[in-house]
């Protein structure tokens, strides 16, 4: 990951919690048991790369995990002072496609398109997503 001052702004943090790999359940367990820790880790990472927005991409079938993580985000926002609410997090439920584990396919899915890999370069860590808006 380049230093924040070496690449154009805005910066985004995208967390892949989709678990499309068969038999993998680590992300779901973290989000069910300690969702506040995941969110705090995301905010620390976002601060380090000077990102104002965090996108957490979660498997669409994990309804209880999704609702628990959303509730934790709302609780976190309610406890934070207004001056510290600069960083926002968005939880996106994916379609469960294995290919979305690949970084550019995940970005395509986040942007509302079919999760298909993009041609590289440019790499997302350097050039960022092509169409995500900071809004």
N, CA, C and O atoms as CSV, one atom per row, in Angstrom:
chain,resi,resn,atom,element,x,y,z
A,1,UNK,N,N,0.843,-1.172,0.000
A,1,UNK,CA,C,0.000,0.000,0.000
A,1,UNK,C,C,0.888,1.234,0.000
A,1,UNK,O,O,1.708,1.397,0.904
A,2,UNK,N,N,0.748,2.088,-0.971
A,2,UNK,CA,C,1.539,3.320,-0.981
A,2,UNK,C,C,1.165,4.216,0.199
A,2,UNK,O,O,0.089,4.078,0.782
A,3,UNK,N,N,2.057,5.125,0.537
A,3,UNK,CA,C,1.753,6.094,1.586
A,3,UNK,C,C,0.615,6.988,1.104
A,3,UNK,O,O,0.542,7.291,-0.086
A,4,UNK,N,N,-0.279,7.421,2.005
A,4,UNK,CA,C,-1.436,8.229,1.599
A,4,UNK,C,C,-1.080,9.454,0.772
A,4,UNK,O,O,-1.820,9.818,-0.142
A,5,UNK,N,N,0.047,10.097,1.082
A,5,UNK,CA,C,0.404,11.309,0.340
A,5,UNK,C,C,0.928,11.010,-1.068
A,5,UNK,O,O,1.088,11.925,-1.876
A,6,UNK,N,N,1.196,9.725,-1.367
A,6,UNK,CA,C,1.711,9.353,-2.683
A,6,UNK,C,C,0.611,9.083,-3.709
A,6,UNK,O,O,0.892,8.962,-4.902
A,7,UNK,N,N,-0.624,8.990,-3.256
A,7,UNK,CA,C,-1.719,8.715,-4.185
A,7,UNK,C,C,-2.811,9.765,-4.008
A,7,UNK,O,O,-2.948,10.377,-2.949
A,8,UNK,N,N,-3.567,9.951,-5.054
A,8,UNK,CA,C,-4.628,10.962,-5.030
A,8,UNK,C,C,-5.732,10.586,-4.045
A,8,UNK,O,O,-5.947,9.408,-3.761
A,9,UNK,N,N,-6.424,11.589,-3.532
A,9,UNK,CA,C,-7.552,11.354,-2.636
A,9,UNK,C,C,-8.820,11.320,-3.448
A,9,UNK,O,O,-8.802,11.828,-4.569
A,10,UNK,N,N,-9.895,10.778,-2.991
A,10,UNK,CA,C,-10.120,10.223,-1.661
A,10,UNK,C,C,-9.582,8.797,-1.549
A,10,UNK,O,O,-9.382,8.104,-2.547
A,11,UNK,N,N,-9.357,8.389,-0.315
A,11,UNK,CA,C,-8.912,7.027,-0.033
A,11,UNK,C,C,-10.080,6.252,0.549
A,11,UNK,O,O,-10.917,6.811,1.258
A,12,UNK,N,N,-10.132,4.958,0.247
A,12,UNK,CA,C,-11.188,4.092,0.760
A,12,UNK,C,C,-10.562,2.871,1.403
A,12,UNK,O,O,-9.510,2.400,0.971
A,13,UNK,N,N,-11.209,2.363,2.432
A,13,UNK,CA,C,-10.816,1.086,3.022
A,13,UNK,C,C,-11.923,0.100,2.699
A,13,UNK,O,O,-13.085,0.334,3.030
A,14,UNK,N,N,-11.566,-1.000,2.053
A,14,UNK,CA,C,-12.535,-2.031,1.709
A,14,UNK,C,C,-12.137,-3.305,2.446
A,14,UNK,O,O,-11.022,-3.802,2.288
A,15,UNK,N,N,-13.058,-3.829,3.253
A,15,UNK,CA,C,-12.823,-5.026,4.042
A,15,UNK,C,C,-13.621,-6.173,3.430
A,15,UNK,O,O,-14.842,-6.089,3.299
A,16,UNK,N,N,-12.928,-7.239,3.057
A,16,UNK,CA,C,-13.582,-8.394,2.464
A,16,UNK,C,C,-13.940,-9.391,3.565
A,16,UNK,O,O,-13.073,-10.113,4.056
A,17,UNK,N,N,-15.205,-9.429,3.950
A,17,UNK,CA,C,-15.694,-10.374,4.956
A,17,UNK,C,C,-16.709,-11.319,4.321
A,17,UNK,O,O,-17.646,-11.766,4.981
A,18,UNK,N,N,-16.520,-11.618,3.045
A,18,UNK,CA,C,-17.473,-12.424,2.292
A,18,UNK,C,C,-17.378,-13.907,2.587
A,18,UNK,O,O,-18.393,-14.601,2.535
A,19,UNK,N,N,-16.196,-14.419,2.897
A,19,UNK,CA,C,-15.984,-15.846,3.178
A,19,UNK,C,C,-16.501,-16.741,2.064
A,19,UNK,O,O,-17.257,-17.677,2.325
A,20,UNK,N,N,-16.114,-16.474,0.860
A,20,UNK,CA,C,-16.590,-17.312,-0.233
A,20,UNK,C,C,-15.819,-18.620,-0.336
A,20,UNK,O,O,-16.215,-19.506,-1.093
A,21,UNK,N,N,-14.749,-18.757,0.394
A,21,UNK,CA,C,-13.973,-20.000,0.404
A,21,UNK,C,C,-14.765,-21.069,1.170
A,21,UNK,O,O,-15.170,-20.825,2.306
A,22,UNK,N,N,-14.994,-22.244,0.576
A,22,UNK,CA,C,-15.788,-23.294,1.254
A,22,UNK,C,C,-15.195,-23.670,2.620
A,22,UNK,O,O,-13.986,-23.861,2.752
A,23,UNK,N,N,-16.052,-23.771,3.613
A,23,UNK,CA,C,-15.648,-24.184,4.953
A,23,UNK,C,C,-14.967,-23.105,5.773
A,23,UNK,O,O,-14.386,-23.410,6.815
A,24,UNK,N,N,-15.019,-21.870,5.345
A,24,UNK,CA,C,-14.388,-20.766,6.065
A,24,UNK,C,C,-15.456,-20.013,6.854
A,24,UNK,O,O,-16.484,-19.617,6.304
A,25,UNK,N,N,-15.199,-19.819,8.157
A,25,UNK,CA,C,-16.184,-19.144,9.002
A,25,UNK,C,C,-15.567,-18.131,9.951
A,25,UNK,O,O,-16.236,-17.702,10.891
A,26,UNK,N,N,-14.331,-17.736,9.747
A,26,UNK,CA,C,-13.660,-16.830,10.686
A,26,UNK,C,C,-14.289,-15.443,10.712
A,26,UNK,O,O,-14.477,-14.869,11.784
A,27,UNK,N,N,-14.618,-14.894,9.532
A,27,UNK,CA,C,-15.183,-13.548,9.488
A,27,UNK,C,C,-16.553,-13.508,10.153
A,27,UNK,O,O,-16.871,-12.571,10.885
A,28,UNK,N,N,-17.351,-14.520,9.894
A,28,UNK,CA,C,-18.687,-14.567,10.485
A,28,UNK,C,C,-18.595,-14.641,12.003
A,28,UNK,O,O,-19.359,-13.973,12.700
A,29,UNK,N,N,-17.681,-15.435,12.517
A,29,UNK,CA,C,-17.530,-15.560,13.970
A,29,UNK,C,C,-17.091,-14.245,14.601
A,29,UNK,O,O,-17.587,-13.873,15.665
A,30,UNK,N,N,-16.177,-13.549,13.964
A,30,UNK,CA,C,-15.731,-12.255,14.494
A,30,UNK,C,C,-16.901,-11.274,14.520
A,30,UNK,O,O,-17.106,-10.572,15.510
A,31,UNK,N,N,-17.667,-11.229,13.429
A,31,UNK,CA,C,-18.767,-10.266,13.358
A,31,UNK,C,C,-19.930,-10.639,14.267
A,31,UNK,O,O,-20.679,-9.760,14.693
A,32,UNK,N,N,-20.094,-11.903,14.568
A,32,UNK,CA,C,-21.148,-12.311,15.498
A,32,UNK,C,C,-20.742,-12.086,16.946
A,32,UNK,O,O,-21.547,-11.622,17.752
A,33,UNK,N,N,-19.499,-12.411,17.280
A,33,UNK,CA,C,-19.066,-12.380,18.674
A,33,UNK,C,C,-18.503,-11.037,19.122
A,33,UNK,O,O,-18.793,-10.586,20.230
A,34,UNK,N,N,-17.702,-10.392,18.275
A,34,UNK,CA,C,-17.048,-9.144,18.680
A,34,UNK,C,C,-17.083,-8.120,17.534
A,34,UNK,O,O,-16.031,-7.685,17.064
A,35,UNK,N,N,-18.276,-7.739,17.088
A,35,UNK,CA,C,-18.346,-6.828,15.942
A,35,UNK,C,C,-17.719,-5.463,16.223
A,35,UNK,O,O,-17.228,-4.808,15.303
A,36,UNK,N,N,-17.730,-5.030,17.478
A,36,UNK,CA,C,-17.142,-3.729,17.805
A,36,UNK,C,C,-15.629,-3.741,17.579
A,36,UNK,O,O,-15.051,-2.726,17.191
A,37,UNK,N,N,-14.993,-4.881,17.821
A,37,UNK,CA,C,-13.549,-4.981,17.584
A,37,UNK,C,C,-13.235,-4.872,16.099
A,37,UNK,O,O,-12.274,-4.209,15.707
A,38,UNK,N,N,-14.042,-5.521,15.281
A,38,UNK,CA,C,-13.846,-5.417,13.833
A,38,UNK,C,C,-13.998,-3.962,13.392
A,38,UNK,O,O,-13.170,-3.452,12.637
A,39,UNK,N,N,-15.037,-3.303,13.854
A,39,UNK,CA,C,-15.268,-1.908,13.473
A,39,UNK,C,C,-14.141,-0.999,13.959
A,39,UNK,O,O,-13.709,-0.100,13.238
A,40,UNK,N,N,-13.673,-1.231,15.164
A,40,UNK,CA,C,-12.579,-0.412,15.699
A,40,UNK,C,C,-11.304,-0.643,14.890
A,40,UNK,O,O,-10.571,0.303,14.602
A,41,UNK,N,N,-11.041,-1.890,14.526
A,41,UNK,CA,C,-9.883,-2.180,13.678
A,41,UNK,C,C,-9.995,-1.504,12.325
A,41,UNK,O,O,-9.004,-1.015,11.783
A,42,UNK,N,N,-11.202,-1.477,11.781
A,42,UNK,CA,C,-11.434,-0.797,10.502
A,42,UNK,C,C,-11.161,0.695,10.632
A,42,UNK,O,O,-10.549,1.297,9.749
A,43,UNK,N,N,-11.612,1.291,11.728
A,43,UNK,CA,C,-11.402,2.731,11.923
A,43,UNK,C,C,-9.928,3.062,12.119
A,43,UNK,O,O,-9.461,4.107,11.665
A,44,UNK,N,N,-9.199,2.185,12.787
A,44,UNK,CA,C,-7.760,2.405,12.971
A,44,UNK,C,C,-7.053,2.331,11.618
A,44,UNK,O,O,-6.215,3.173,11.298
A,45,UNK,N,N,-7.401,1.315,10.829
A,45,UNK,CA,C,-6.803,1.181,9.492
A,45,UNK,C,C,-7.181,2.361,8.605
A,45,UNK,O,O,-6.343,2.868,7.859
A,46,UNK,N,N,-8.440,2.803,8.679
A,46,UNK,CA,C,-8.886,3.954,7.891
A,46,UNK,C,C,-8.116,5.212,8.282
A,46,UNK,O,O,-7.738,6.008,7.423
A,47,UNK,N,N,-7.887,5.384,9.565
A,47,UNK,CA,C,-7.103,6.536,10.022
A,47,UNK,C,C,-5.686,6.468,9.453
A,47,UNK,O,O,-5.143,7.485,9.019
A,48,UNK,N,N,-5.088,5.280,9.452
A,48,UNK,CA,C,-3.713,5.120,8.971
A,48,UNK,C,C,-3.570,5.468,7.496
A,48,UNK,O,O,-2.539,6.003,7.088
A,49,UNK,N,N,-4.586,5.173,6.690
A,49,UNK,CA,C,-4.490,5.475,5.257
A,49,UNK,C,C,-5.247,6.752,4.884
A,49,UNK,O,O,-5.421,7.059,3.705
A,50,UNK,N,N,-5.688,7.483,5.891
A,50,UNK,CA,C,-6.413,8.748,5.716
A,50,UNK,C,C,-7.686,8.572,4.894
A,50,UNK,O,O,-7.995,9.375,4.013
A,51,UNK,N,N,-8.417,7.501,5.204
A,51,UNK,CA,C,-9.678,7.214,4.529
A,51,UNK,C,C,-10.834,7.758,5.343
A,51,UNK,O,O,-10.829,7.675,6.571
A,52,UNK,N,N,-11.818,8.309,4.668
A,52,UNK,CA,C,-13.010,8.818,5.350
A,52,UNK,C,C,-14.157,7.818,5.298
A,52,UNK,O,O,-15.167,8.003,5.977
A,53,UNK,N,N,-14.015,6.767,4.505
A,53,UNK,CA,C,-15.111,5.819,4.352
A,53,UNK,C,C,-14.589,4.386,4.345
A,53,UNK,O,O,-13.594,4.068,3.694
A,54,UNK,N,N,-15.290,3.533,5.089
A,54,UNK,CA,C,-14.959,2.114,5.177
A,54,UNK,C,C,-16.115,1.319,4.580
A,54,UNK,O,O,-17.272,1.511,4.955
A,55,UNK,N,N,-15.794,0.434,3.658
A,55,UNK,CA,C,-16.786,-0.462,3.073
A,55,UNK,C,C,-16.499,-1.863,3.585
A,55,UNK,O,O,-15.407,-2.392,3.381
A,56,UNK,N,N,-17.483,-2.466,4.253
A,56,UNK,CA,C,-17.342,-3.848,4.721
A,56,UNK,C,C,-18.252,-4.703,3.850
A,56,UNK,O,O,-19.468,-4.513,3.830
A,57,UNK,N,N,-17.656,-5.639,3.136
A,57,UNK,CA,C,-18.369,-6.484,2.188
A,57,UNK,C,C,-18.609,-7.834,2.858
A,57,UNK,O,O,-17.660,-8.569,3.132
A,58,UNK,N,N,-19.871,-8.163,3.123
A,58,UNK,CA,C,-20.227,-9.368,3.868
A,58,UNK,C,C,-21.070,-10.293,2.996
A,58,UNK,O,O,-21.796,-9.838,2.112
A,59,UNK,N,N,-20.968,-11.553,3.246
A,59,UNK,CA,C,-21.733,-12.548,2.491
A,59,UNK,C,C,-23.233,-12.297,2.667
A,59,UNK,O,O,-23.706,-12.125,3.790
A,60,UNK,N,N,-23.969,-12.277,1.575
A,60,UNK,CA,C,-25.390,-11.952,1.580
A,60,UNK,C,C,-26.253,-12.902,2.389
A,60,UNK,O,O,-27.287,-12.504,2.925
A,61,UNK,N,N,-25.827,-14.172,2.481
A,61,UNK,CA,C,-26.621,-15.164,3.209
A,61,UNK,C,C,-26.527,-15.013,4.726
A,61,UNK,O,O,-27.329,-15.604,5.448
A,62,UNK,N,N,-25.579,-14.244,5.218
A,62,UNK,CA,C,-25.368,-14.100,6.658
A,62,UNK,C,C,-26.257,-12.994,7.212
A,62,UNK,O,O,-25.769,-11.920,7.562
A,63,UNK,N,N,-27.543,-13.250,7.292
A,63,UNK,CA,C,-28.494,-12.230,7.740
A,63,UNK,C,C,-28.261,-11.812,9.191
A,63,UNK,O,O,-28.235,-10.620,9.497
A,64,UNK,N,N,-28.092,-12.797,10.090
A,64,UNK,CA,C,-27.910,-12.447,11.505
A,64,UNK,C,C,-26.579,-11.740,11.723
A,64,UNK,O,O,-26.485,-10.823,12.539
A,65,UNK,N,N,-25.562,-12.160,11.003
A,65,UNK,CA,C,-24.258,-11.512,11.108
A,65,UNK,C,C,-24.340,-10.078,10.601
A,65,UNK,O,O,-23.784,-9.164,11.210
A,66,UNK,N,N,-25.020,-9.891,9.508
A,66,UNK,CA,C,-25.186,-8.564,8.927
A,66,UNK,C,C,-25.943,-7.637,9.871
A,66,UNK,O,O,-25.537,-6.494,10.081
A,67,UNK,N,N,-27.037,-8.123,10.439
A,67,UNK,CA,C,-27.828,-7.267,11.337
A,67,UNK,C,C,-27.057,-6.964,12.609
A,67,UNK,O,O,-27.148,-5.853,13.131
A,68,UNK,N,N,-26.297,-7.929,13.120
A,68,UNK,CA,C,-25.503,-7.698,14.337
A,68,UNK,C,C,-24.414,-6.657,14.082
A,68,UNK,O,O,-24.184,-5.777,14.911
A,69,UNK,N,N,-23.751,-6.760,12.940
A,69,UNK,CA,C,-22.699,-5.800,12.603
A,69,UNK,C,C,-23.280,-4.411,12.358
A,69,UNK,O,O,-22.682,-3.409,12.750
A,70,UNK,N,N,-24.438,-4.348,11.714
A,70,UNK,CA,C,-25.098,-3.053,11.486
A,70,UNK,C,C,-25.484,-2.402,12.806
A,70,UNK,O,O,-25.309,-1.198,12.992
A,71,UNK,N,N,-26.006,-3.203,13.713
A,71,UNK,CA,C,-26.395,-2.691,15.030
A,71,UNK,C,C,-25.162,-2.178,15.788
A,71,UNK,O,O,-25.221,-1.142,16.451
A,72,UNK,N,N,-24.048,-2.912,15.685
A,72,UNK,CA,C,-22.811,-2.487,16.347
A,72,UNK,C,C,-22.319,-1.166,15.771
A,72,UNK,O,O,-21.833,-0.312,16.512
A,73,UNK,N,N,-22.440,-0.988,14.456
A,73,UNK,CA,C,-22.026,0.274,13.826
A,73,UNK,C,C,-22.891,1.432,14.306
A,73,UNK,O,O,-22.385,2.525,14.562
A,74,UNK,N,N,-24.192,1.194,14.429
A,74,UNK,CA,C,-25.089,2.242,14.924
A,74,UNK,C,C,-24.766,2.594,16.368
A,74,UNK,O,O,-24.766,3.768,16.738
A,75,UNK,N,N,-24.491,1.582,17.183
A,75,UNK,CA,C,-24.121,1.824,18.582
A,75,UNK,C,C,-22.830,2.630,18.658
A,75,UNK,O,O,-22.710,3.557,19.459
A,76,UNK,N,N,-21.862,2.264,17.813
A,76,UNK,CA,C,-20.591,2.978,17.798
A,76,UNK,C,C,-20.797,4.434,17.412
A,76,UNK,O,O,-20.238,5.330,18.044
A,77,UNK,N,N,-21.586,4.675,16.391
A,77,UNK,CA,C,-21.840,6.044,15.951
A,77,UNK,C,C,-22.555,6.861,17.018
A,77,UNK,O,O,-22.278,8.050,17.178
A,78,UNK,N,N,-23.471,6.234,17.749
A,78,UNK,CA,C,-24.210,6.946,18.796
A,78,UNK,C,C,-23.292,7.347,19.951
A,78,UNK,O,O,-23.524,8.370,20.596
A,79,UNK,N,N,-22.254,6.553,20.218
A,79,UNK,CA,C,-21.342,6.841,21.324
A,79,UNK,C,C,-20.236,7.826,20.966
A,79,UNK,O,O,-19.624,8.415,21.857
A,80,UNK,N,N,-19.977,8.010,19.702
A,80,UNK,CA,C,-18.872,8.876,19.285
A,80,UNK,C,C,-19.289,10.343,19.331
A,80,UNK,O,O,-20.437,10.684,19.043
A,81,UNK,N,N,-18.365,11.184,19.689
A,81,UNK,CA,C,-18.604,12.616,19.686
A,81,UNK,C,C,-18.725,13.106,18.244
A,81,UNK,O,O,-18.073,12.563,17.352
A,82,UNK,N,N,-19.553,14.130,18.003
A,82,UNK,CA,C,-19.742,14.619,16.633
A,82,UNK,C,C,-18.450,14.963,15.904
A,82,UNK,O,O,-18.345,14.731,14.699
A,83,UNK,N,N,-17.472,15.509,16.607
A,83,UNK,CA,C,-16.211,15.882,15.962
A,83,UNK,C,C,-15.433,14.654,15.495
A,83,UNK,O,O,-14.575,14.767,14.620
A,84,UNK,N,N,-15.720,13.485,16.064
A,84,UNK,CA,C,-14.984,12.271,15.719
A,84,UNK,C,C,-15.747,11.390,14.738
A,84,UNK,O,O,-15.326,10.263,14.476
A,85,UNK,N,N,-16.840,11.868,14.199
A,85,UNK,CA,C,-17.659,11.071,13.286
A,85,UNK,C,C,-17.276,11.282,11.827
A,85,UNK,O,O,-18.103,11.113,10.931
A,86,UNK,N,N,-16.055,11.642,11.597
A,86,UNK,CA,C,-15.610,11.911,10.228
A,86,UNK,C,C,-15.564,10.655,9.374
A,86,UNK,O,O,-15.793,10.725,8.167
A,87,UNK,N,N,-15.274,9.518,9.970
A,87,UNK,CA,C,-15.160,8.283,9.207
A,87,UNK,C,C,-16.470,7.514,9.277
A,87,UNK,O,O,-17.010,7.269,10.356
A,88,UNK,N,N,-16.969,7.140,8.107
A,88,UNK,CA,C,-18.224,6.405,8.039
A,88,UNK,C,C,-17.954,4.984,7.567
A,88,UNK,O,O,-17.012,4.732,6.816
A,89,UNK,N,N,-18.788,4.068,8.015
A,89,UNK,CA,C,-18.667,2.697,7.547
A,89,UNK,C,C,-19.977,2.272,6.908
A,89,UNK,O,O,-21.060,2.637,7.365
A,90,UNK,N,N,-19.857,1.499,5.850
A,90,UNK,CA,C,-21.019,0.982,5.139
A,90,UNK,C,C,-20.891,-0.523,5.053
A,90,UNK,O,O,-19.836,-1.047,4.696
A,91,UNK,N,N,-21.951,-1.205,5.376
A,91,UNK,CA,C,-21.988,-2.656,5.285
A,91,UNK,C,C,-22.724,-3.038,4.005
A,91,UNK,O,O,-23.874,-2.646,3.807
A,92,UNK,N,N,-22.071,-3.791,3.147
A,92,UNK,CA,C,-22.669,-4.220,1.881
A,92,UNK,C,C,-22.774,-5.733,1.876
A,92,UNK,O,O,-21.804,-6.434,2.163
A,93,UNK,N,N,-23.947,-6.228,1.551
A,93,UNK,CA,C,-24.150,-7.673,1.464
A,93,UNK,C,C,-23.924,-8.117,0.029
A,93,UNK,O,O,-24.557,-7.612,-0.898
A,94,UNK,N,N,-23.021,-9.061,-0.139
A,94,UNK,CA,C,-22.682,-9.576,-1.460
A,94,UNK,C,C,-23.633,-10.671,-1.898
A,94,UNK,O,O,-24.547,-11.061,-1.171
A,95,UNK,N,N,-23.395,-11.154,-3.102
A,95,UNK,CA,C,-24.258,-12.185,-3.682
A,95,UNK,C,C,-23.702,-13.587,-3.480
A,95,UNK,O,O,-24.264,-14.551,-3.999
A,96,UNK,N,N,-22.622,-13.717,-2.746
A,96,UNK,CA,C,-22.062,-15.035,-2.474
A,96,UNK,C,C,-21.256,-15.613,-3.621
A,96,UNK,O,O,-21.126,-16.832,-3.723
A,97,UNK,N,N,-20.721,-14.784,-4.472
A,97,UNK,CA,C,-19.929,-15.257,-5.605
A,97,UNK,C,C,-18.480,-15.469,-5.166
A,97,UNK,O,O,-17.866,-14.580,-4.576
A,98,UNK,N,N,-17.947,-16.635,-5.455
A,98,UNK,CA,C,-16.576,-16.969,-5.082
A,98,UNK,C,C,-15.588,-15.973,-5.690
A,98,UNK,O,O,-14.598,-15.616,-5.051
A,99,UNK,N,N,-15.846,-15.531,-6.897
A,99,UNK,CA,C,-14.928,-14.640,-7.606
A,99,UNK,C,C,-14.770,-13.298,-6.901
A,99,UNK,O,O,-13.786,-12.596,-7.134
A,100,UNK,N,N,-15.717,-12.930,-6.045
A,100,UNK,CA,C,-15.636,-11.636,-5.368
A,100,UNK,C,C,-14.551,-11.599,-4.302
A,100,UNK,O,O,-14.351,-10.566,-3.663
A,101,UNK,N,N,-13.848,-12.706,-4.100
A,101,UNK,CA,C,-12.671,-12.682,-3.246
A,101,UNK,C,C,-11.508,-11.972,-3.923
A,101,UNK,O,O,-10.573,-11.526,-3.257
A,102,UNK,N,N,-11.567,-11.869,-5.236
A,102,UNK,CA,C,-10.546,-11.144,-5.997
A,102,UNK,C,C,-10.858,-9.659,-5.872
A,102,UNK,O,O,-12.013,-9.255,-6.008
A,103,UNK,N,N,-9.845,-8.847,-5.615
A,103,UNK,CA,C,-10.055,-7.448,-5.243
A,103,UNK,C,C,-10.844,-6.626,-6.255
A,103,UNK,O,O,-11.719,-5.857,-5.858
A,104,UNK,N,N,-10.568,-6.761,-7.533
A,104,UNK,CA,C,-11.286,-5.931,-8.502
A,104,UNK,C,C,-12.716,-6.422,-8.707
A,104,UNK,O,O,-13.607,-5.616,-8.977
A,105,UNK,N,N,-12.951,-7.728,-8.584
A,105,UNK,CA,C,-14.318,-8.255,-8.681
A,105,UNK,C,C,-15.153,-7.771,-7.492
A,105,UNK,O,O,-16.332,-7.452,-7.648
A,106,UNK,N,N,-14.546,-7.719,-6.320
A,106,UNK,CA,C,-15.240,-7.211,-5.134
A,106,UNK,C,C,-15.624,-5.749,-5.337
A,106,UNK,O,O,-16.730,-5.345,-4.980
A,107,UNK,N,N,-14.722,-4.955,-5.905
A,107,UNK,CA,C,-15.028,-3.540,-6.164
A,107,UNK,C,C,-16.159,-3.407,-7.174
A,107,UNK,O,O,-17.022,-2.542,-7.021
A,108,UNK,N,N,-16.171,-4.246,-8.197
A,108,UNK,CA,C,-17.267,-4.224,-9.168
A,108,UNK,C,C,-18.597,-4.482,-8.465
A,108,UNK,O,O,-19.584,-3.794,-8.725
A,109,UNK,N,N,-18.621,-5.471,-7.580
A,109,UNK,CA,C,-19.838,-5.805,-6.839
A,109,UNK,C,C,-20.260,-4.655,-5.929
A,109,UNK,O,O,-21.447,-4.339,-5.842
A,110,UNK,N,N,-19.305,-4.030,-5.256
A,110,UNK,CA,C,-19.614,-2.877,-4.397
A,110,UNK,C,C,-20.224,-1.741,-5.197
A,110,UNK,O,O,-21.061,-0.994,-4.690
A,111,UNK,N,N,-19.807,-1.612,-6.439
A,111,UNK,CA,C,-20.289,-0.537,-7.296
A,111,UNK,C,C,-21.609,-0.881,-7.968
A,111,UNK,O,O,-22.104,-0.113,-8.794
A,112,UNK,N,N,-22.187,-2.041,-7.618
A,112,UNK,CA,C,-23.505,-2.405,-8.123
A,112,UNK,C,C,-23.511,-3.180,-9.426
A,112,UNK,O,O,-24.562,-3.372,-10.037
A,113,UNK,N,N,-22.349,-3.622,-9.850
A,113,UNK,CA,C,-22.268,-4.416,-11.069
A,113,UNK,C,C,-21.967,-5.866,-10.747
A,113,UNK,O,O,-21.717,-6.215,-9.593
A,114,UNK,N,N,-21.992,-6.701,-11.756
A,114,UNK,CA,C,-21.656,-8.109,-11.603
A,114,UNK,C,C,-20.197,-8.231,-11.184
A,114,UNK,O,O,-19.329,-7.558,-11.739
A,115,UNK,N,N,-19.931,-9.082,-10.211
A,115,UNK,CA,C,-18.575,-9.252,-9.692
A,115,UNK,C,C,-17.666,-9.977,-10.663
A,115,UNK,O,O,-17.520,-11.197,-10.587
A,116,UNK,N,N,-17.059,-9.244,-11.566
A,116,UNK,CA,C,-16.112,-9.784,-12.537
A,116,UNK,C,C,-14.793,-9.036,-12.398
A,116,UNK,O,O,-14.789,-7.816,-12.231
A,117,UNK,N,N,-13.674,-9.752,-12.464
A,117,UNK,CA,C,-12.371,-9.078,-12.335
A,117,UNK,C,C,-12.130,-8.056,-13.439
A,117,UNK,O,O,-12.576,-8.223,-14.574
A,118,UNK,N,N,-11.420,-7.007,-13.083
A,118,UNK,CA,C,-10.996,-5.981,-14.035
A,118,UNK,C,C,-9.574,-6.310,-14.495
A,118,UNK,O,O,-8.843,-7.049,-13.835
A,119,UNK,N,N,-9.216,-5.760,-15.609
A,119,UNK,CA,C,-7.846,-5.899,-16.095
A,119,UNK,C,C,-6.932,-5.053,-15.225
A,119,UNK,O,O,-7.264,-3.923,-14.869
A,120,UNK,N,N,-5.769,-5.617,-14.884
A,120,UNK,CA,C,-4.787,-4.877,-14.086
A,120,UNK,C,C,-3.512,-4.765,-14.903
A,120,UNK,O,O,-3.289,-5.644,-15.736
A,121,UNK,N,N,-2.659,-3.770,-14.744
A,121,UNK,CA,C,-2.839,-2.601,-13.918
A,121,UNK,C,C,-3.864,-1.640,-14.487
A,121,UNK,O,O,-4.265,-1.822,-15.637
A,122,UNK,N,N,-4.305,-0.650,-13.775
A,122,UNK,CA,C,-3.818,-0.222,-12.469
A,122,UNK,C,C,-4.371,-1.107,-11.357
A,122,UNK,O,O,-5.465,-1.662,-11.465
A,123,UNK,N,N,-3.599,-1.224,-10.299
A,123,UNK,CA,C,-4.022,-1.994,-9.147
A,123,UNK,C,C,-4.826,-1.111,-8.213
A,123,UNK,O,O,-4.488,0.059,-8.039
A,124,UNK,N,N,-5.890,-1.640,-7.600
A,124,UNK,CA,C,-6.755,-0.819,-6.725
A,124,UNK,C,C,-6.026,-0.132,-5.573
A,124,UNK,O,O,-6.388,0.984,-5.201
A,125,UNK,N,N,-5.014,-0.771,-5.006
A,125,UNK,CA,C,-4.296,-0.138,-3.884
A,125,UNK,C,C,-3.552,1.117,-4.329
A,125,UNK,O,O,-3.265,1.989,-3.509
A,126,UNK,N,N,-3.238,1.216,-5.615
A,126,UNK,CA,C,-2.526,2.373,-6.144
A,126,UNK,C,C,-3.488,3.369,-6.791
A,126,UNK,O,O,-3.442,4.565,-6.503
A,127,UNK,N,N,-4.364,2.861,-7.674
A,127,UNK,CA,C,-5.262,3.741,-8.423
A,127,UNK,C,C,-6.626,3.873,-7.779
A,127,UNK,O,O,-7.372,4.802,-8.090
A,128,UNK,N,N,-6.960,2.963,-6.893
A,128,UNK,CA,C,-8.256,3.004,-6.233
A,128,UNK,C,C,-9.366,2.476,-7.119
A,128,UNK,O,O,-9.137,2.118,-8.274
A,129,UNK,N,N,-10.572,2.429,-6.569
A,129,UNK,CA,C,-11.705,2.007,-7.391
A,129,UNK,C,C,-11.963,3.045,-8.464
A,129,UNK,O,O,-11.733,4.238,-8.263
A,130,UNK,N,N,-12.431,2.590,-9.578
A,130,UNK,CA,C,-12.617,3.510,-10.690
A,130,UNK,C,C,-13.853,4.375,-10.522
A,130,UNK,O,O,-13.868,5.514,-10.986
A,131,UNK,N,N,-14.903,3.859,-9.863
A,131,UNK,CA,C,-16.169,4.577,-9.874
A,131,UNK,C,C,-16.789,4.804,-8.519
A,131,UNK,O,O,-17.875,5.379,-8.461
A,132,UNK,N,N,-16.175,4.391,-7.417
A,132,UNK,CA,C,-16.767,4.637,-6.108
A,132,UNK,C,C,-16.746,6.126,-5.810
A,132,UNK,O,O,-15.764,6.813,-6.091
A,133,UNK,N,N,-17.822,6.610,-5.247
A,133,UNK,CA,C,-17.908,8.033,-4.908
A,133,UNK,C,C,-17.902,8.189,-3.408
A,133,UNK,O,O,-18.475,7.360,-2.703
A,134,UNK,N,N,-17.281,9.209,-2.911
A,134,UNK,CA,C,-17.228,9.474,-1.466
A,134,UNK,C,C,-18.494,10.210,-1.073
A,134,UNK,O,O,-18.494,11.429,-0.908
A,135,UNK,N,N,-19.581,9.449,-0.924
A,135,UNK,CA,C,-20.849,10.099,-0.634
A,135,UNK,C,C,-21.736,9.319,0.161
A,135,UNK,O,O,-22.841,9.766,0.471
